Amino acid sequence: MSTQQALWLPGIGQDFAVGTKGIDAPGPGELLVKIISSGLNPLDWKIQESGFIFVKSYPAVIGEEAAGTVEAIGEGVTDFKEGDRVFFQANIGSKFTTFQQYCIVIAGSAAKIPENISFDQAASVQVGIISFVVALYAQQPEGLAHLAPWLEGGNGKYAGQPIIIMGGTSTVGQYASFHNTELLSSLGATHVLDRKLSTAALKDAIAKITSTPITLAFDAISLPDTQQTAHDIVNAGGTVITVRAPQVDNKSEDKVVQQVIGTFHTPPNRELSKSFMPVLSQWLADGKIKPNAIEVVPGGLNGVSSGLQRLKNNLVSGKKLIVRPWETV
C-alpha cells in the first residue's frame, strides 16, 4: 500500500503529530481524493480536548471539510471522473477525514468546484451551510422538514418570515460579531445586531425592524447565554435550533429547543445531500452563495495545531482558516 502524510491525534488531550498513513482504495460509490485544501473548525479542537461520540478509537485522523482532485473512482460512480475538482464534508473515520493528503469520499456527499472558486474557498463552505440546510430541510426529527428552495414550490415559500441567526450567517457563527456588519451584510444579512446586547435591547431592536412574530431562531454558537437569549426572543410556539446540546435553564413549555447534527452522513440525510450538493455548486458559480474569506495557515498539516489554538482562543474573526496538506514539510 502506498503511504501519505497525515496528522494523527494519539488520544484525547494529547498533541497532534504528523506521521505516515496508508492510502485507501475507493470502494463502491466512493472516490479517492487528493486533498489540496482542508478547513479548520472549532469541533476539531473540541475533539482533541475532550473527544467526540463518533470518534470511536485512537490514534485517529480528524478534519471535517476539504477540497481537492479525484484520483480514482469506485465501482458504480458515474457523476465524477479522475481529475475532477471537488469539495465535500468528511464522514467520520480516519480514511474519510481531511487532515491528511488523501482521503476517501462518499460520492453522494461531494460536488464539483465551479471554475470561479478556488480550492481554498471551496474548503471553507461545507460545515457552516450544511448545518443550516439540515436544520431547516432535513426530515423530522433530524430537521424541521421545511420545503427546500431548490425544490418545486420551495423558492419564495417562506418569504416575509423572519429568522434570527445568533452568531452570523457563515461558518456556523465562527466570525459573527458586530464589527463585521459590513461583511455579514455583503453575505446577505438584512440586519445585523450586536448579540452582546441584553435580551431586552435585542427585542427592542428587532421590534423596530419587523412586527412579524419571530418563530424561528438558529443559534450558530449555542453557548448557554446565546441559547437562552434566542429562546427568550422567539414568540410562543417558536423553535430554537442549536448546534450543541440544549442548555436553556428557563425554558417555556410553549417553545422548542432542538439540537441539529450538521452532517449529511447519517442515513436519513443522505438523500438530502444528493439533492443539495449539485445545487450548492451551482449557487457558488452564480454567486448566490459566497465562500468565506480565507487565511491559509502556513506549514501544511504542521499548522493545524496553531490554527486550532487560535480558534479556541477566539482569535479568528472575519475569515476561515485553511491548511494545505501538501505544504507539510
C-alpha positions as CSV (number, residue, x, y, z in Angstrom):
1,M,0.0,0.0,0.0
2,S,1.3,3.5,-0.9
3,T,1.7,5.9,2.0
4,Q,1.0,9.6,2.6
5,Q,1.5,12.2,5.4
6,A,-1.3,12.5,7.9
7,L,-1.9,14.4,11.1
8,W,-2.5,11.9,13.9
9,L,-4.3,12.5,17.2
10,P,-2.8,9.8,19.5
11,G,-5.6,10.2,22.1
12,I,-7.9,12.6,23.9
13,G,-6.0,15.5,25.4
14,Q,-2.8,14.7,23.5
15,D,-0.8,16.7,21.0
16,F,-1.2,16.1,17.2
17,A,1.7,14.6,15.4
18,V,2.4,14.3,11.7
19,G,3.1,10.7,10.6
20,T,2.6,8.3,7.8
21,K,-0.6,6.6,6.8
22,G,-1.7,4.2,4.1
23,I,-3.7,5.5,1.1
24,D,-7.0,3.6,0.9
25,A,-8.6,2.5,-2.3
26,P,-12.2,3.6,-3.0
27,G,-14.9,1.1,-2.6
28,P,-18.3,1.1,-4.4
29,G,-19.8,4.5,-4.5
30,E,-16.6,6.2,-3.3
31,L,-13.9,8.5,-4.5
32,L,-10.2,8.7,-3.7
33,V,-9.5,12.5,-3.4
34,K,-6.1,14.2,-3.3
35,I,-6.7,16.9,-0.7
36,I,-5.5,20.3,-1.7
37,S,-7.1,22.5,1.0
38,S,-8.6,21.5,4.3
39,G,-10.7,23.7,6.6
40,L,-10.3,24.1,10.3
41,N,-13.3,24.1,12.6
42,P,-14.0,24.5,16.3
43,L,-15.1,20.9,16.5
44,D,-11.6,19.8,15.8
45,W,-10.0,21.3,18.9
46,K,-13.0,20.1,20.9
47,I,-12.3,16.5,19.7
48,Q,-8.7,16.9,20.7
49,E,-9.6,18.3,24.1
50,S,-12.5,16.1,25.2
51,G,-13.3,13.6,22.5
52,F,-16.4,13.1,20.3
53,I,-19.1,10.4,20.3
54,F,-18.4,9.5,16.7
55,V,-14.6,9.1,17.1
56,K,-14.5,5.5,18.4
57,S,-10.8,4.7,18.6
58,Y,-7.4,6.3,18.7
59,P,-5.0,7.1,17.2
60,A,-7.3,8.9,14.8
61,V,-7.1,11.4,11.9
62,I,-9.8,14.1,12.1
63,G,-10.8,17.0,9.9
64,E,-14.3,17.8,8.6
65,E,-14.2,19.5,5.2
66,A,-11.9,19.8,2.3
67,A,-11.4,20.3,-1.5
68,G,-9.2,18.5,-3.9
69,T,-9.0,16.4,-7.1
70,V,-10.4,13.0,-7.8
71,E,-7.6,10.5,-8.1
72,A,-9.7,7.3,-8.5
73,I,-13.3,6.3,-8.6
74,G,-15.0,3.2,-7.1
75,E,-17.5,0.9,-8.7
76,G,-20.8,2.4,-9.7
77,V,-19.7,6.1,-9.6
78,T,-21.0,7.8,-12.7
79,D,-21.1,11.5,-11.7
80,F,-17.4,12.0,-11.3
81,K,-14.2,11.2,-13.2
82,E,-10.5,11.3,-12.4
83,G,-9.2,14.9,-12.4
84,D,-12.5,16.5,-11.3
85,R,-12.1,19.3,-8.8
86,V,-14.4,18.5,-5.9
87,F,-15.4,19.7,-2.4
88,F,-17.1,17.8,0.4
89,Q,-18.0,17.3,4.0
90,A,-16.0,14.4,5.5
91,N,-17.5,11.4,7.0
92,I,-16.3,10.1,10.4
93,G,-13.4,7.6,10.3
94,S,-9.7,8.0,9.7
95,K,-10.0,7.0,6.0
96,F,-12.6,9.7,5.4
97,T,-11.3,12.7,7.4
98,T,-9.3,15.6,6.0
99,F,-6.1,16.3,8.0
100,Q,-4.2,14.1,5.5
101,Q,-3.1,14.2,1.9
102,Y,-5.6,11.7,0.5
103,C,-9.0,10.6,1.8
104,I,-12.0,8.5,0.7
105,V,-15.1,10.5,-0.1
106,I,-18.6,9.1,-0.4
107,A,-19.6,10.3,-3.9
108,G,-23.1,11.4,-2.9
109,S,-21.6,13.9,-0.4
110,A,-19.3,15.6,-2.9
111,A,-19.8,18.3,-5.6
112,K,-17.7,19.7,-8.4
113,I,-16.0,23.0,-7.7
114,P,-17.1,25.8,-10.1
115,E,-14.4,27.4,-12.2
116,N,-14.8,30.7,-10.3
117,I,-14.0,29.1,-6.9
118,S,-10.5,28.2,-5.7
119,F,-9.7,25.1,-3.7
120,D,-9.1,27.2,-0.6
121,Q,-12.5,28.9,-1.0
122,A,-14.3,25.6,-1.7
123,A,-12.8,24.1,1.5
124,S,-14.4,26.9,3.6
125,V,-18.1,26.3,2.7
126,Q,-19.5,22.9,3.9
127,V,-19.5,22.9,7.7
128,G,-21.4,26.2,8.0
129,I,-24.0,25.7,5.3
130,I,-24.7,22.0,5.8
131,S,-25.7,22.6,9.5
132,F,-28.2,25.2,8.4
133,V,-29.5,23.0,5.5
134,V,-30.0,20.0,7.8
135,A,-31.7,22.1,10.4
136,L,-34.3,23.6,8.0
137,Y,-34.8,21.0,5.3
138,A,-34.0,17.5,6.7
139,Q,-37.0,15.4,7.5
140,Q,-38.1,15.2,11.2
141,P,-36.6,14.5,13.7
142,E,-33.3,15.5,12.1
143,G,-34.6,18.8,10.9
144,L,-37.8,20.9,10.6
145,A,-38.8,19.5,7.2
146,H,-39.3,22.8,5.5
147,L,-39.7,22.7,1.7
148,A,-36.2,23.4,0.3
149,P,-35.9,26.4,-2.0
150,W,-34.3,24.4,-4.8
151,L,-37.3,22.0,-5.0
152,E,-40.6,22.8,-6.8
153,G,-42.7,25.2,-4.9
154,G,-39.9,25.9,-2.3
155,N,-38.4,29.1,-3.8
156,G,-40.2,32.0,-2.0
157,K,-42.4,29.8,0.1
158,Y,-41.2,31.4,3.3
159,A,-40.7,34.9,2.0
160,G,-41.5,37.5,4.7
161,Q,-41.0,35.1,7.6
162,P,-38.1,36.5,9.7
163,I,-35.4,34.2,11.2
164,I,-33.0,35.2,13.9
165,I,-29.5,33.9,13.5
166,M,-27.4,34.1,16.6
167,G,-23.8,34.3,15.6
168,G,-24.0,35.3,12.0
169,T,-24.6,33.8,8.5
170,S,-21.5,31.8,7.8
171,T,-19.2,29.1,9.2
172,V,-21.7,28.4,11.9
173,G,-21.0,31.7,13.6
174,Q,-17.2,31.5,13.7
175,Y,-16.8,35.1,12.7
176,A,-20.2,36.7,13.7
177,S,-19.5,39.9,15.6
178,F,-20.9,43.3,15.4
179,H,-17.7,44.8,13.9
180,N,-18.2,42.5,10.9
181,T,-21.5,44.2,10.0
182,E,-20.3,45.2,6.5
183,L,-19.1,41.7,5.8
184,L,-22.3,40.0,7.1
185,S,-24.4,42.4,5.1
186,S,-22.5,41.6,1.9
187,L,-23.2,37.9,2.6
188,G,-27.0,38.5,2.6
189,A,-27.9,39.5,6.2
190,T,-30.7,42.1,6.0
191,H,-30.0,43.4,9.5
192,V,-27.0,42.9,11.9
193,L,-27.4,43.4,15.6
194,D,-24.8,43.0,18.4
195,R,-25.5,39.7,20.1
196,K,-23.8,41.1,23.2
197,L,-26.8,43.4,23.8
198,S,-29.2,42.5,26.6
199,T,-32.2,40.4,25.6
200,A,-34.5,43.4,26.2
201,A,-32.3,45.6,24.0
202,L,-32.3,42.9,21.2
203,K,-36.1,42.6,21.4
204,D,-36.5,46.4,21.2
205,A,-34.2,46.5,18.1
206,I,-36.0,43.6,16.4
207,A,-39.4,45.3,17.1
208,K,-38.1,48.3,15.1
209,I,-37.2,46.1,12.2
210,T,-40.3,43.9,12.0
211,S,-43.7,43.4,13.6
212,T,-44.0,39.9,12.3
213,P,-43.7,37.3,15.1
214,I,-40.3,35.6,15.4
215,T,-41.0,31.8,15.3
216,L,-37.5,30.5,14.3
217,A,-34.0,31.2,15.6
218,F,-30.8,29.4,14.6
219,D,-28.1,29.6,17.2
220,A,-24.8,29.1,15.4
221,I,-22.8,29.4,18.6
222,S,-25.0,27.7,21.1
223,L,-23.4,28.7,24.3
224,P,-25.7,28.8,27.3
225,D,-26.2,32.5,27.1
226,T,-26.9,32.6,23.4
227,Q,-29.3,29.8,23.6
228,Q,-31.2,31.5,26.4
229,T,-31.3,34.8,24.5
230,A,-32.6,33.1,21.4
231,H,-35.2,31.2,23.4
232,D,-36.4,34.5,25.0
233,I,-36.6,36.3,21.7
234,V,-38.8,33.8,19.8
235,N,-42.5,34.0,20.2
236,A,-44.7,31.4,21.8
237,G,-44.8,28.3,19.6
238,G,-41.4,29.2,18.2
239,T,-38.3,27.0,17.7
240,V,-34.7,27.5,18.5
241,I,-32.2,25.3,16.6
242,T,-28.8,24.7,18.3
243,V,-25.6,23.1,17.1
244,R,-24.7,21.9,20.6
245,A,-26.7,20.2,23.3
246,P,-29.6,22.4,24.5
247,Q,-28.7,24.4,27.7
248,V,-31.7,26.6,28.4
249,D,-32.4,27.0,32.1
250,N,-35.6,28.9,32.0
251,K,-37.4,27.1,29.1
252,S,-41.0,27.9,28.3
253,E,-43.3,24.9,27.7
254,D,-44.6,26.5,24.5
255,K,-41.2,26.8,22.9
256,V,-39.0,24.1,21.3
257,V,-35.2,24.0,21.7
258,Q,-33.8,21.4,19.3
259,Q,-30.2,20.3,18.6
260,V,-29.2,19.6,15.0
261,I,-26.4,17.3,14.0
262,G,-25.0,19.1,11.0
263,T,-24.0,16.2,8.8
264,F,-25.2,14.6,5.6
265,H,-23.7,11.3,6.6
266,T,-26.5,10.0,8.9
267,P,-28.7,7.6,6.8
268,P,-31.8,9.9,7.0
269,N,-29.8,12.8,5.5
270,R,-28.1,11.1,2.6
271,E,-30.8,11.8,0.0
272,L,-30.8,15.5,1.1
273,S,-27.0,15.5,0.4
274,K,-27.5,14.1,-3.1
275,S,-30.2,16.7,-3.7
276,F,-28.4,19.7,-2.3
277,M,-24.7,19.4,-3.2
278,P,-25.1,19.9,-7.0
279,V,-27.3,22.9,-6.2
280,L,-24.6,24.3,-3.9
281,S,-22.1,24.0,-6.7
282,Q,-24.4,26.0,-9.0
283,W,-25.1,28.6,-6.4
284,L,-21.4,29.2,-5.9
285,A,-21.0,29.5,-9.6
286,D,-23.8,32.0,-9.8
287,G,-22.7,34.0,-6.7
288,K,-25.9,33.2,-4.8
289,I,-23.7,31.7,-2.1
290,K,-20.4,33.3,-1.3
291,P,-17.4,31.4,0.2
292,N,-15.8,32.6,3.3
293,A,-12.8,34.9,3.3
294,I,-9.9,32.6,4.0
295,E,-6.5,32.7,5.6
296,V,-4.0,29.9,4.7
297,V,-2.1,28.8,7.8
298,P,1.5,28.0,6.8
299,G,3.2,24.7,7.4
300,G,0.7,22.4,5.9
301,L,-0.5,19.8,8.5
302,N,2.0,21.1,10.9
303,G,0.0,24.3,11.0
304,V,-3.2,22.7,12.3
305,S,-2.3,22.9,16.0
306,S,-1.6,26.6,16.0
307,G,-4.7,27.3,13.9
308,L,-6.9,25.4,16.2
309,Q,-5.4,27.2,19.2
310,R,-6.4,30.5,17.6
311,L,-10.0,29.2,17.1
312,K,-10.1,28.0,20.7
313,N,-8.9,31.4,22.0
314,N,-11.5,33.2,19.8
315,L,-8.7,35.0,17.9
316,V,-10.2,34.4,14.4
317,S,-12.7,37.0,13.0
318,G,-14.0,37.5,9.5
319,K,-12.2,34.6,7.9
320,K,-11.9,30.8,7.7
321,L,-8.6,29.1,8.5
322,I,-7.3,26.7,5.8
323,V,-4.3,24.4,5.6
324,R,-2.8,22.8,2.5
325,P,-1.7,19.3,3.4
326,W,0.8,19.1,0.5
327,E,2.8,22.0,2.0
328,T,3.7,19.8,5.0
329,V,7.5,19.6,5.5
